[in-house]
Amino acid sequence: MRTESEHHANKKARKGAFLLFCSMAYNEGILNRIREVLLDRDITFSEKKMFMGVCIMVDDKLLCGTHTDKKTGEDVLLCRLSEGDYANVVERDEVLPMQMGTKVMKGYVAVTAQGIKKQQDLEYWLGLCLQFNPLAKSSKKK
């Protein structure tokens, strides 16, 4: 069992490494699991390569995505969440705030493979993403 300070130090170390050293790799198994959940719910979606992996778009808005962290080799699920859901989940062990360079992207988190190991966990995270999607702003098209 880790002490609280070891827990925070480990989480801080992981947070510092996340998205700073990413490659265009992703776990096809996680992507297939995401597809299955969305198809089972009759959700129309598309896929787009971005954020160093593959993202799922619903109504032309980012819903979620997946990629493999180059430095740690850890597979993650990227989630776009409401401000309230973000605040409720960001401190969980299996959650890392999403960063672009040094900027933390509010409303976006990465859930580690441990956090989506069980199907019900993946469905929970995708449920949060789907709940926010109708309220999310669409990014400007270029």
C-alpha atoms as a printed R data frame, in Angstrom:
    type eleno elety resid chain resno       x      y       z
1   ATOM     1    CA   MET     A     1   0.000  0.000   0.000
2   ATOM     2    CA   ARG     A     2   1.367  3.386  -0.965
3   ATOM     3    CA   THR     A     3   1.464  6.272   1.427
4   ATOM     4    CA   GLU     A     4  -0.491  9.370   0.504
5   ATOM     5    CA   SER     A     5   2.688 11.265  -0.374
6   ATOM     6    CA   GLU     A     6   3.896  8.376  -2.596
7   ATOM     7    CA   HIS     A     7   0.492  8.347  -4.294
8   ATOM     8    CA   HIS     A     8   0.648 12.079  -5.034
9   ATOM     9    CA   ALA     A     9   4.289 11.893  -6.156
10  ATOM    10    CA   ASN     A    10   3.496  9.014  -8.530
11  ATOM    11    CA   LYS     A    11   0.422 10.789  -9.897
12  ATOM    12    CA   LYS     A    12   2.419 14.005 -10.326
13  ATOM    13    CA   ALA     A    13   5.140 12.121 -12.215
14  ATOM    14    CA   ARG     A    14   2.574 10.496 -14.496
15  ATOM    15    CA   LYS     A    15   0.807 13.809 -15.077
16  ATOM    16    CA   GLY     A    16   4.065 15.447 -16.055
17  ATOM    17    CA   ALA     A    17   4.743 12.773 -18.649
18  ATOM    18    CA   PHE     A    18   1.284 12.617 -20.172
19  ATOM    19    CA   LEU     A    19   0.933 13.930 -23.713
20  ATOM    20    CA   LEU     A    20   4.357 15.519 -23.677
21  ATOM    21    CA   PHE     A    21   5.930 12.437 -25.220
22  ATOM    22    CA   CYS     A    22   3.202 10.926 -27.378
23  ATOM    23    CA   SER     A    23   3.402  9.065 -30.649
24  ATOM    24    CA   MET     A    24   0.748  8.326 -33.261
25  ATOM    25    CA   ALA     A    25   0.190  4.921 -31.673
26  ATOM    26    CA   TYR     A    26  -3.067  3.661 -30.252
27  ATOM    27    CA   ASN     A    27  -4.539  0.423 -28.977
28  ATOM    28    CA   GLU     A    28  -6.831 -1.080 -31.618
29  ATOM    29    CA   GLY     A    29  -8.500 -3.194 -28.907
30  ATOM    30    CA   ILE     A    30  -9.616 -0.106 -26.979
31  ATOM    31    CA   LEU     A    31 -10.774  1.558 -30.189
32  ATOM    32    CA   ASN     A    32 -12.828 -1.546 -31.057
33  ATOM    33    CA   ARG     A    33 -14.392 -1.563 -27.586
34  ATOM    34    CA   ILE     A    34 -15.381  2.107 -28.024
35  ATOM    35    CA   ARG     A    35 -16.878  1.325 -31.443
36  ATOM    36    CA   GLU     A    36 -18.885 -1.570 -30.003
37  ATOM    37    CA   VAL     A    37 -20.393  0.550 -27.214
38  ATOM    38    CA   LEU     A    38 -21.366  3.315 -29.639
39  ATOM    39    CA   LEU     A    39 -22.805  0.873 -32.189
40  ATOM    40    CA   ASP     A    40 -24.789 -0.900 -29.454
41  ATOM    41    CA   ARG     A    41 -26.285  2.494 -28.535
42  ATOM    42    CA   ASP     A    42 -27.025  3.338 -32.200
43  ATOM    43    CA   ILE     A    43 -24.724  6.369 -32.053
44  ATOM    44    CA   THR     A    44 -23.578  7.732 -35.414
45  ATOM    45    CA   PHE     A    45 -19.886  8.571 -35.230
46  ATOM    46    CA   SER     A    46 -16.777  9.119 -37.299
47  ATOM    47    CA   GLU     A    47 -13.091  8.663 -36.561
48  ATOM    48    CA   LYS     A    48 -10.347 11.209 -36.970
49  ATOM    49    CA   LYS     A    49  -6.607 11.007 -36.361
50  ATOM    50    CA   MET     A    50  -5.738 13.696 -33.833
51  ATOM    51    CA   PHE     A    51  -4.240 14.144 -30.337
52  ATOM    52    CA   MET     A    52  -1.578 11.596 -31.290
53  ATOM    53    CA   GLY     A    53  -4.135  8.828 -31.778
54  ATOM    54    CA   VAL     A    54  -7.676  8.279 -33.004
55  ATOM    55    CA   CYS     A    55 -10.597 10.398 -31.841
56  ATOM    56    CA   ILE     A    56 -14.289  9.655 -32.099
57  ATOM    57    CA   MET     A    57 -16.486 12.458 -33.386
58  ATOM    58    CA   VAL     A    58 -20.253 12.671 -32.752
59  ATOM    59    CA   ASP     A    59 -22.213 15.480 -34.410
60  ATOM    60    CA   ASP     A    60 -18.891 16.906 -35.667
61  ATOM    61    CA   LYS     A    61 -17.687 17.309 -32.064
62  ATOM    62    CA   LEU     A    62 -14.962 15.405 -30.275
63  ATOM    63    CA   LEU     A    63 -16.498 12.772 -28.032
64  ATOM    64    CA   CYS     A    64 -13.468 10.733 -26.955
65  ATOM    65    CA   GLY     A    65 -10.322  9.124 -28.299
66  ATOM    66    CA   THR     A    66  -7.492  6.755 -27.585
67  ATOM    67    CA   HIS     A    67  -3.736  6.725 -27.902
68  ATOM    68    CA   THR     A    68  -0.656  5.130 -26.401
69  ATOM    69    CA   ASP     A    69   1.717  7.331 -24.426
70  ATOM    70    CA   LYS     A    70   5.159  7.007 -26.060
71  ATOM    71    CA   LYS     A    71   7.130  7.433 -22.839
72  ATOM    72    CA   THR     A    72   5.133  5.146 -20.560
73  ATOM    73    CA   GLY     A    73   3.612  2.839 -23.166
74  ATOM    74    CA   GLU     A    74   0.295  3.229 -21.378
75  ATOM    75    CA   ASP     A    75  -2.942  3.127 -23.356
76  ATOM    76    CA   VAL     A    76  -5.415  5.853 -22.461
77  ATOM    77    CA   LEU     A    77  -8.988  6.859 -23.228
78  ATOM    78    CA   LEU     A    78  -9.325 10.589 -23.877
79  ATOM    79    CA   CYS     A    79 -12.655 11.973 -22.629
80  ATOM    80    CA   ARG     A    80 -14.369 15.298 -23.210
81  ATOM    81    CA   LEU     A    81 -16.485 16.079 -20.163
82  ATOM    82    CA   SER     A    82 -18.656 18.802 -18.693
83  ATOM    83    CA   GLU     A    83 -16.996 21.146 -16.191
84  ATOM    84    CA   GLY     A    84 -18.861 19.463 -13.341
85  ATOM    85    CA   ASP     A    85 -17.901 15.939 -14.376
86  ATOM    86    CA   TYR     A    86 -14.302 17.062 -14.936
87  ATOM    87    CA   ALA     A    87 -14.150 18.467 -11.391
88  ATOM    88    CA   ASN     A    88 -15.655 15.259  -9.979
89  ATOM    89    CA   VAL     A    89 -13.232 12.855 -11.678
90  ATOM    90    CA   VAL     A    90  -9.920 14.648 -12.218
91  ATOM    91    CA   GLU     A    91  -8.448 13.560  -8.865
92  ATOM    92    CA   ARG     A    92  -9.114  9.840  -9.359
93  ATOM    93    CA   ASP     A    93  -6.085  7.565  -9.546
94  ATOM    94    CA   GLU     A    94  -6.937  6.381 -13.055
95  ATOM    95    CA   VAL     A    95  -7.479  9.905 -14.422
96  ATOM    96    CA   LEU     A    96  -4.934 12.385 -15.735
97  ATOM    97    CA   PRO     A    97  -5.759 15.918 -16.860
98  ATOM    98    CA   MET     A    98  -5.052 16.401 -20.552
99  ATOM    99    CA   GLN     A    99  -2.188 18.747 -21.374
100 ATOM   100    CA   MET     A   100  -1.015 20.441 -24.545
101 ATOM   101    CA   GLY     A   101   2.496 21.538 -23.761
102 ATOM   102    CA   THR     A   102   2.226 23.151 -20.341
103 ATOM   103    CA   LYS     A   103  -1.452 24.103 -20.650
104 ATOM   104    CA   VAL     A   104  -4.013 21.911 -18.868
105 ATOM   105    CA   MET     A   105  -7.078 21.510 -21.064
106 ATOM   106    CA   LYS     A   106 -10.116 21.894 -18.812
107 ATOM   107    CA   GLY     A   107 -12.882 19.460 -19.643
108 ATOM   108    CA   TYR     A   108 -10.518 16.884 -21.123
109 ATOM   109    CA   VAL     A   109  -9.070 13.944 -19.217
110 ATOM   110    CA   ALA     A   110  -7.168 10.776 -19.997
111 ATOM   111    CA   VAL     A   111  -8.355  7.611 -18.326
112 ATOM   112    CA   THR     A   112  -5.663  4.961 -17.966
113 ATOM   113    CA   ALA     A   113  -6.152  1.405 -19.210
114 ATOM   114    CA   GLN     A   114  -6.706  0.354 -15.585
115 ATOM   115    CA   GLY     A   115  -9.667  2.733 -15.434
116 ATOM   116    CA   ILE     A   116 -11.389  1.092 -18.423
117 ATOM   117    CA   LYS     A   117 -10.355 -2.503 -17.838
118 ATOM   118    CA   LYS     A   118 -13.930 -3.564 -17.051
119 ATOM   119    CA   GLN     A   119 -16.609 -3.068 -19.690
120 ATOM   120    CA   GLN     A   120 -18.854 -1.263 -17.203
121 ATOM   121    CA   ASP     A   121 -16.042  1.236 -16.552
122 ATOM   122    CA   LEU     A   122 -15.631  1.964 -20.266
123 ATOM   123    CA   GLU     A   123 -19.387  2.388 -20.576
124 ATOM   124    CA   TYR     A   124 -19.370  4.779 -17.598
125 ATOM   125    CA   TRP     A   125 -16.749  7.028 -19.204
126 ATOM   126    CA   LEU     A   126 -18.400  6.954 -22.621
127 ATOM   127    CA   GLY     A   127 -21.718  7.737 -20.926
128 ATOM   128    CA   LEU     A   128 -20.208 10.900 -19.417
129 ATOM   129    CA   CYS     A   129 -18.827 11.879 -22.826
130 ATOM   130    CA   LEU     A   130 -22.166 11.244 -24.551
131 ATOM   131    CA   GLN     A   131 -24.023 13.193 -21.867
132 ATOM   132    CA   PHE     A   132 -21.864 16.274 -22.511
133 ATOM   133    CA   ASN     A   133 -21.664 15.986 -26.304
134 ATOM   134    CA   PRO     A   134 -24.965 17.785 -27.109
135 ATOM   135    CA   LEU     A   135 -23.798 20.729 -24.959
136 ATOM   136    CA   ALA     A   136 -20.225 20.813 -26.283
137 ATOM   137    CA   LYS     A   137 -19.164 23.519 -28.695
138 ATOM   138    CA   SER     A   138 -18.137 22.404 -32.135
139 ATOM   139    CA   SER     A   139 -14.631 23.426 -33.118
140 ATOM   140    CA   LYS     A   140 -14.311 25.858 -35.984
141 ATOM   141    CA   LYS     A   141 -13.848 24.177 -39.329
142 ATOM   142    CA   LYS     A   142 -10.828 25.224 -41.345
